[in-house]
Amino acid sequence: QYYRDSYTPETQILEEMRDQNEDMTGMILMFAPNEDDRRAGVECIRRFKVPNAFLDLTFQASVRFSDSNFMQSVLEAVDELDQIFNQMGNVPQDPWRPDDRVNRQGARGEIYVNLVDIMEFLNVDATGGMNVTARRQLEQTFATWKRNPRFRRRVVAILFEEGRGLANCLDYGHVASFLRRHFPVTENYRILVHAHAGRSNTQDAASVEAVSCGANGVWAAVIPQAAQKGHNSSMVFLDNMLQLGNKHVLSDFRLHQARECARHCYYLNFNTYTIPED
């Protein structure tokens, strides 16, 4: 419910799924955690019984996001979502899925927090340096979040991105390392990256760099042709993992079938099944 109360194609898909009695397991609703945006998102989760939520959090106000207390808004959203998930039934109190089950068991009761503008907020430089005041503010925020038992139980992944396509691939590695220090594997947090293309055109290299610095993977569309200037692609990332020696992706993500899915996604956008060689 990214556009508040607007009637979008995504809402129509949810209506169709509800009318056809489709299982909502694995479905995720995306909205900002501030009070105004959260109201529409929470109502949509109640209405369609979507069992997972993606909180799109900004640290700075913009034309896309209104100003809010980002520390408190996330905790308020998590508390409200926890109550709703508990009322749904068939939603686990502890939704964490270990690595041996994450690709074989659908998500229910999970919350993901996406840090939309963390790289701009921290003003990351080429050496990994960060604005000291902003870094300390985030460290305090992360510590406060993690003291909340519902946050610790429901939030299973921290996501991040840079929205303008100005960051290079090394910047993503620096931020991945920073986040991993505060959200360690031992505390059951995954870290996923989304990278927009820009002048450097290193969005897919950014995926590999982030994983080498502690991230678990990407959150990204199937094909790279999107988000105006392009962005990192889950298919390109998995192919890079295969080329780098990770054979598990062939079976874990059914890459042979995924290739055909990618061709159909491309067709929906460009009316052709022929994907350019680049």
C-alpha positions as CSV (number, residue, x, y, z in Angstrom):
1,Q,0.0,0.0,0.0
2,Y,2.8,2.3,-1.0
3,Y,0.5,5.1,-2.3
4,R,-1.7,5.3,0.8
5,D,-5.4,5.1,-0.1
6,S,-4.9,5.1,-3.9
7,Y,-6.6,2.2,-5.8
8,T,-3.6,0.6,-7.5
9,P,-3.0,-2.5,-9.6
10,E,-1.4,-4.1,-6.5
11,T,-4.7,-3.7,-4.7
12,Q,-6.6,-5.3,-7.6
13,I,-4.2,-8.3,-7.5
14,L,-5.0,-8.7,-3.8
15,E,-8.7,-8.5,-4.5
16,E,-8.4,-11.2,-7.1
17,M,-6.3,-13.4,-4.9
18,R,-8.9,-13.0,-2.1
19,D,-11.8,-13.8,-4.4
20,Q,-10.0,-16.9,-5.7
21,N,-9.2,-18.0,-2.1
22,E,-5.5,-18.0,-2.9
23,D,-3.0,-18.7,-0.1
24,M,-1.4,-15.4,1.1
25,T,1.6,-17.2,2.5
26,G,4.8,-15.4,1.3
27,M,2.9,-12.2,0.3
28,I,4.4,-9.0,1.5
29,L,2.7,-5.6,1.9
30,M,5.0,-2.5,1.5
31,F,4.4,0.8,3.2
32,A,6.1,3.5,5.2
33,P,5.9,3.2,9.1
34,N,4.9,6.8,9.8
35,E,1.4,7.3,11.1
36,D,-0.3,8.5,7.9
37,D,1.2,5.9,5.6
38,R,0.9,3.2,8.1
39,R,-2.8,3.7,8.5
40,A,-3.5,2.6,4.9
41,G,-1.0,-0.2,5.0
42,V,-2.3,-1.7,8.2
43,E,-5.9,-1.5,6.9
44,C,-4.9,-3.4,3.8
45,I,-3.2,-6.1,5.9
46,R,-6.3,-6.5,7.9
47,R,-8.6,-6.5,4.9
48,F,-6.6,-9.1,2.8
49,K,-4.9,-10.9,5.7
50,V,-1.4,-10.4,4.1
51,P,0.9,-12.1,6.7
52,N,4.1,-10.1,6.1
53,A,5.1,-6.4,6.1
54,F,7.8,-4.4,4.5
55,L,8.4,-1.1,6.3
56,D,9.9,1.5,3.9
57,L,11.7,3.9,6.3
58,T,13.3,7.2,5.5
59,F,15.6,9.1,7.8
60,Q,15.0,12.4,6.0
61,A,11.8,14.0,4.7
62,S,11.4,14.1,0.9
63,V,8.8,14.4,-1.8
64,R,8.1,10.6,-1.3
65,F,8.1,10.5,2.5
66,S,6.8,12.9,5.1
67,D,8.9,13.8,8.2
68,S,8.5,11.6,11.2
69,N,10.3,10.3,14.3
70,F,11.9,7.3,12.6
71,M,13.0,5.6,15.8
72,Q,9.5,5.6,17.3
73,S,7.5,5.1,14.1
74,V,9.2,1.7,13.4
75,L,8.4,0.5,17.0
76,E,4.8,1.7,16.7
77,A,4.4,-0.1,13.4
78,V,6.0,-3.3,14.7
79,D,3.8,-3.3,17.8
80,E,0.6,-2.8,15.7
81,L,1.6,-5.4,13.2
82,D,2.4,-7.9,15.9
83,Q,-1.1,-7.6,17.3
84,I,-2.7,-8.1,13.9
85,F,-0.5,-11.1,13.1
86,N,-1.4,-12.7,16.4
87,Q,-5.1,-12.2,15.6
88,M,-4.8,-13.8,12.2
89,G,-4.2,-17.4,13.4
90,N,-1.7,-19.7,11.7
91,V,1.0,-17.1,12.1
92,P,3.9,-18.1,14.2
93,Q,4.9,-16.0,17.2
94,D,8.5,-16.5,16.2
95,P,8.6,-16.3,12.3
96,W,12.4,-16.8,11.8
97,R,13.2,-19.4,9.1
98,P,16.7,-20.8,9.3
99,D,18.8,-21.2,6.2
100,D,17.8,-24.8,5.6
101,R,14.1,-23.7,5.5
102,V,14.0,-20.2,4.1
103,N,13.7,-21.2,0.5
104,R,11.3,-24.1,1.2
105,Q,8.9,-22.6,3.7
106,G,6.7,-19.6,2.9
107,A,7.0,-16.5,5.1
108,R,4.3,-15.8,7.7
109,G,4.5,-13.1,10.4
110,E,7.8,-11.6,9.2
111,I,8.6,-7.9,9.1
112,Y,11.4,-6.3,7.0
113,V,12.7,-2.8,7.6
114,N,14.1,-1.1,4.6
115,L,16.5,1.9,5.2
116,V,15.7,3.9,2.1
117,D,18.2,6.7,2.5
118,I,20.8,5.4,4.9
119,M,23.7,6.1,2.6
120,E,22.7,9.7,2.1
121,F,22.0,10.1,5.8
122,L,25.4,8.8,6.8
123,N,27.1,10.6,3.9
124,V,29.4,7.6,3.2
125,D,32.7,8.5,1.5
126,A,35.0,6.4,-0.6
127,T,37.0,5.2,2.4
128,G,34.0,4.1,4.4
129,G,34.0,7.3,6.5
130,M,30.6,8.4,7.8
131,N,29.1,11.5,9.3
132,V,29.9,11.0,13.0
133,T,26.7,12.6,14.3
134,A,24.4,10.6,11.9
135,R,26.3,7.4,12.7
136,R,25.8,7.8,16.4
137,Q,22.1,8.7,16.0
138,L,21.6,5.5,14.0
139,E,23.5,3.4,16.5
140,Q,21.3,4.7,19.2
141,T,18.2,4.0,17.1
142,F,19.3,0.4,16.4
143,A,20.0,-0.2,20.1
144,T,16.5,1.1,21.0
145,W,14.8,-1.0,18.4
146,K,16.6,-4.2,19.6
147,R,15.5,-3.6,23.2
148,N,11.9,-4.0,22.0
149,P,10.9,-7.7,22.3
150,R,8.4,-7.5,19.5
151,F,11.1,-6.0,17.2
152,R,13.6,-8.7,18.1
153,R,11.0,-11.4,17.4
154,R,9.2,-10.1,14.3
155,V,11.9,-8.2,12.3
156,V,13.9,-10.8,10.5
157,A,15.7,-8.7,7.9
158,I,17.3,-5.2,7.6
159,L,17.3,-3.9,4.0
160,F,19.1,-0.9,2.6
161,E,19.5,1.1,-0.6
162,E,20.6,4.4,-2.1
163,G,17.9,6.0,-4.1
164,R,19.7,8.3,-6.6
165,G,22.2,5.9,-8.3
166,L,25.1,8.0,-7.0
167,A,26.8,5.4,-4.8
168,N,29.5,3.1,-6.1
169,C,29.8,-0.6,-5.4
170,L,32.3,-0.1,-2.6
171,D,29.9,2.2,-0.7
172,Y,27.5,-0.7,-0.4
173,G,30.1,-2.9,1.1
174,H,30.9,-0.2,3.8
175,V,27.2,0.1,4.7
176,A,26.7,-3.7,4.7
177,S,29.6,-4.0,7.2
178,F,28.2,-1.3,9.4
179,L,24.8,-2.9,9.5
180,R,26.1,-6.4,10.2
181,R,28.0,-5.1,13.3
182,H,24.6,-4.0,14.7
183,F,22.4,-6.8,13.4
184,P,24.6,-9.9,13.6
185,V,23.8,-13.3,12.2
186,T,23.8,-14.8,15.7
187,E,20.7,-12.6,16.5
188,N,18.8,-13.9,13.5
189,Y,18.9,-10.9,11.2
190,R,19.4,-11.1,7.4
191,I,20.7,-8.1,5.5
192,L,19.7,-7.5,1.9
193,V,20.7,-4.8,-0.6
194,H,19.0,-2.9,-3.4
195,A,21.2,-0.8,-5.7
196,H,20.0,1.7,-8.4
197,A,21.9,2.2,-11.6
198,G,23.5,5.6,-12.1
199,R,26.6,7.1,-13.7
200,S,28.9,4.4,-12.3
201,N,26.6,1.6,-13.6
202,T,27.9,-0.7,-10.8
203,Q,24.6,-1.8,-9.4
204,D,25.2,-5.5,-9.9
205,A,28.8,-5.3,-8.6
206,A,27.3,-3.6,-5.6
207,S,25.3,-6.8,-4.9
208,V,28.4,-8.9,-4.8
209,E,30.4,-6.4,-2.8
210,A,27.7,-6.2,-0.2
211,V,27.5,-9.9,0.2
212,S,31.3,-10.1,0.5
213,C,31.0,-7.6,3.4
214,G,28.3,-9.5,5.4
215,A,25.0,-9.1,3.6
216,N,23.0,-12.2,2.8
217,G,21.8,-11.2,-0.6
218,V,19.6,-8.8,-2.5
219,W,16.1,-7.6,-2.6
220,A,15.5,-6.8,-6.2
221,A,13.3,-7.3,-9.2
222,V,13.7,-10.3,-11.6
223,I,15.0,-8.2,-14.5
224,P,17.2,-5.1,-14.4
225,Q,15.1,-2.9,-16.6
226,A,13.2,-0.9,-14.0
227,A,13.3,2.1,-11.6
228,Q,13.8,4.6,-14.4
229,K,17.6,4.1,-14.8
230,G,17.8,0.4,-13.9
231,H,18.7,-1.4,-10.8
232,N,20.3,-4.6,-9.5
233,S,18.6,-7.7,-10.6
234,S,18.0,-10.9,-8.6
235,M,18.6,-13.0,-11.7
236,V,21.9,-11.3,-12.5
237,F,22.9,-11.6,-8.9
238,L,22.2,-15.3,-8.8
239,D,24.0,-15.8,-12.1
240,N,27.0,-14.0,-10.6
241,M,26.9,-16.3,-7.5
242,L,26.9,-19.3,-9.9
243,Q,29.9,-17.9,-11.8
244,L,31.7,-17.4,-8.5
245,G,31.3,-21.0,-7.6
246,N,28.0,-21.2,-5.6
247,K,26.3,-24.2,-7.2
248,H,23.5,-24.2,-4.6
249,V,21.6,-21.4,-6.4
250,L,20.8,-23.8,-9.3
251,S,18.5,-25.9,-7.1
252,D,17.6,-23.4,-4.3
253,F,16.2,-20.9,-6.8
254,R,15.3,-23.2,-9.7
255,L,17.4,-21.1,-12.1
256,H,16.3,-23.0,-15.2
257,Q,12.7,-22.2,-14.5
258,A,13.6,-18.7,-13.3
259,R,15.1,-18.0,-16.8
260,E,11.7,-18.6,-18.4
261,C,10.0,-16.4,-15.7
262,A,12.4,-13.6,-16.5
263,R,11.6,-13.8,-20.2
264,H,7.9,-13.5,-19.5
265,C,8.5,-10.5,-17.1
266,Y,10.5,-8.9,-19.9
267,Y,7.7,-9.5,-22.4
268,L,5.2,-7.8,-20.0
269,N,7.3,-4.7,-20.1
270,F,8.7,-4.6,-23.7
271,N,6.4,-6.9,-25.8
272,T,9.2,-9.2,-26.7
273,Y,10.7,-12.4,-25.3
274,T,14.2,-11.5,-26.6
275,I,16.3,-10.1,-23.8
276,P,19.3,-8.1,-25.0
277,E,22.7,-9.7,-24.5
278,D,23.8,-6.9,-22.2
